[in-house]
């Protein structure tokens, strides 16, 4: 399979309300894709992690609130699970409360035309 | 047991007896046997009336878990001592058993005095002292309509409250010409009487009960007739004697210890009786002709005796300050020092306000330089500072009247805690001085809770709590510790501060708010909090795209997320009233979408198991049938529960359903720091359980009683009476003001119960703000509420007609599929989510799905 064939179309950037997420079907998997925008309007980028919340055992992470928390490693962009509020790092998938609840990240890209794609595994 | 072990027997396990045990816990070389005549160990008699407010015997217990399992302690319940053989040093029990002792402590307490009235032994004639007495009162209360308390003192009025709480027509009969003769003067007594009568308790002073006979009433309404010396009579179903206490000194009598002429076991300054091996403490002890009927002097005696046993004694018992502050039937009453002005040459300052129902008197020395005593009725907020002034001989200010005159805006009042010496006793119940508090604060007890736990201050009667808080705040301020109540790392403001900043600054989106008042990007703590503030301030539709990213998933999808990622749907059913047609619609919708249905505690119907993509269609059907959003997903008004009221119920006195619907429709959709629950009961039987709600309304013959800040749940709290017998319009006005004041000042996720408990001044402060308009805020609060009411719209009705919003209701952005992880099984004829185990079993092919 070529590399291009492994990329799945998610949606257009404008389809994601700033600082929210959407769930995308990538093959049989579910991926949570987030669009993060700073308060002054600067685009920070698109992030993709598993949609499945290991702790709650439910596909809900795309519906979490996005935030930024200060940790020992500095400020971290996170999403808070809507079920039990565990925080997952958008860049690494690491759960701040318990490593066991960490999730996988997905390669994601946003084209100049605003098209968002996630690479299947 | 070694030879050096001291055998100590303590007779009585009341509050004072138990304090002695607590003081002795952990002392080596002691073998302590405690004889308790009652079937349960020590409990809190000071808060006995709370038994009728829902507390259980366990709640009132003073015994820490495992206390009597400590080595050296033996507790014997139902064990009555009948004699003391002082020559052989043995206590004789009722069954003949003899218990040897080296030292003996009598902590036998007192018994209720029942005057020699003919007929006092009739069925339903009771006393008020033990939990068994309370159980008897409850038993008789259930089959009575009218109840009488004989005795208008402190205990009598508490007892009257208990009868009132049981829903009885309540009377207080007092021999003296006024209520609370010991604590208040004539004018104070008059005001107290007026206030208590306004609460619906009939007061009969100057009545000498001669006889209790058969009232001729069959069943309720006149089981007994009380005949008075003036020829009048009163019909009643039950009578509680609360005419004072007498010391339990019968053991001392049989054992030949010296007693007072009018009873009481004589003790010296060491609390020793006439036998040097025997101490007596608490209400059974007579010191210099005085019996102390309060718990604080009893605790002093207990501490003193414990110190002697431990060999650390130096102090002596030197009498006690009998100042008290109480809330009787909701009326604040306080008495300090020489309240009656018995000191020769003493002078008075008086302030009386019949309109507000406040009476205050200062008794000062002949030279007007020192405070000797005070009486406060209706407003006892100044008790703590006046007491300290009297106890510590702090010189009166140039204008002593300023201490009791209502404070004028901006004027400083009372005395700062900084003026108090370290020796000043702040908590007299537990003997905690200002110095003790300061030391504990320095040692790290920097929250009110930690300070109470560490020093025990304010843990008995609680009267000193405001003062303890003042000391804490003053000390923290001095040491430079900032009291932080910041929302989160992004906002260095409390919710209350942020609310004001947003209201003044006019910011209307989260981004504007964080740029103006915060830093960084926000988080899942501050985003919903700001969303709630924006909704409360501007009532903009929560679905507007600019608010979308700061809403919790529940507010984003206008439904309650469940553990499997499905949502539940709760249509509003105002007041719990619903037509058969609407019931059928709910049933049909549930059937069409295969939802699990359950009746909620708030008289609504909850539909579970809806997938996110199903929500618009479900609500389309509900809205078409006339339903509105129930806001079960929001930090907002949930339900107004009601009983059926006077329309159908033979006991109802007002139309509770109509009122509940009116209230629910007024406050629906209102966003607040946390959810708000309300209820309306149509009579005092309180079937709607309004006293466990944030706002509770109970019908009276004359109108409505408004209760606020109640809570069920994890930490139940009874709502407190904000206003009595108000008409419909006043009721709504007061609820408007109360809610808006809470919304403005509440902390994030703080229910009204916690809010009021953390508010300095508590209910009395709220009363001042929303009833007396002390902050001049009422017009503004009402206007804010009017604005909210005028701009209400059903969020679901708006959502299903807004294509932009409807876009969000799908599971996948790039596929129309449903979430395959959501799976149900059948249980009792409905769906329930599959457990993780059940899903795995299917995946592994063990079970066919």
Interface residues (C-beta under 8 A of the other chain):
Chain A: X8 X9 X10 X11 X15 X16 X17 X18 X19 X20 X22 X23 X24 X25 X30 X33 X38 X39 X40 X52 X56 X57 X58 X59 X60 X63 X64 X65 X66 X67 X68 X69 X70 X75 X77 X78 X80 X82 X83 X85 X87
Chain B: X489 X490 X510 X511 X514 X515 X520 X521 X522 X523 X524 X525 X527 X528 X545 X548 X549 X550 X552 X553 X554 X556 X557 X561 X563 X564 X565 X807 X808 X811 X812 X813 X814 X815 X817 X819 X821 X822 X836
